[in-house]
Amino acid sequence: MKKMSWIKEQPYEYNWWESLCVKLLRCGSIPKHVAFIMDGNRRYAKRLGVDKIKGHSQGFDKLAQTLQWCHDLGITEVTVYAFR
């Protein structure tokens, strides 16, 4: 299996809310493929009064976290749509 740099070696430490959500999701069937549309990083940066690059960087960090959740849930395919 190819190693993915955004997947951490140690298990992700879920907070209580995330843990509850994961438990609820596991009660039903988990899809094998999900898609995400990366939209709003510039608006997020503007709202916080930071540079666009900071908004995009934080968006990437959240995407990496989301990919970790997908991995932990057993979702094997992810499509990501991003805009510049």
ChimeraX attribute file (.defattr): number of C-alpha atoms within 10 A of each C-alpha:
attribute: neighborCount
match mode: 1-to-1
recipient: residues
	/A:1	3
	/A:2	4
	/A:3	6
	/A:4	7
	/A:5	8
	/A:6	12
	/A:7	16
	/A:8	11
	/A:9	7
	/A:10	6
	/A:11	9
	/A:12	12
	/A:13	8
	/A:14	12
	/A:15	8
	/A:16	9
	/A:17	9
	/A:18	12
	/A:19	12
	/A:20	12
	/A:21	11
	/A:22	15
	/A:23	12
	/A:24	10
	/A:25	12
	/A:26	12
	/A:27	8
	/A:28	8
	/A:29	7
	/A:30	13
	/A:31	12
	/A:32	12
	/A:33	12
	/A:34	13
	/A:35	10
	/A:36	12
	/A:37	10
	/A:38	15
	/A:39	14
	/A:40	13
	/A:41	20
	/A:42	18
	/A:43	12
	/A:44	18
	/A:45	19
	/A:46	14
	/A:47	10
	/A:48	11
	/A:49	11
	/A:50	12
	/A:51	13
	/A:52	15
	/A:53	12
	/A:54	17
	/A:55	21
	/A:56	19
	/A:57	14
	/A:58	15
	/A:59	19
	/A:60	14
	/A:61	13
	/A:62	12
	/A:63	16
	/A:64	16
	/A:65	16
	/A:66	13
	/A:67	17
	/A:68	18
	/A:69	17
	/A:70	19
	/A:71	14
	/A:72	14
	/A:73	16
	/A:74	14
	/A:75	16
	/A:76	12
	/A:77	13
	/A:78	14
	/A:79	10
	/A:80	10
	/A:81	10
	/A:82	9
	/A:83	8
	/A:84	7
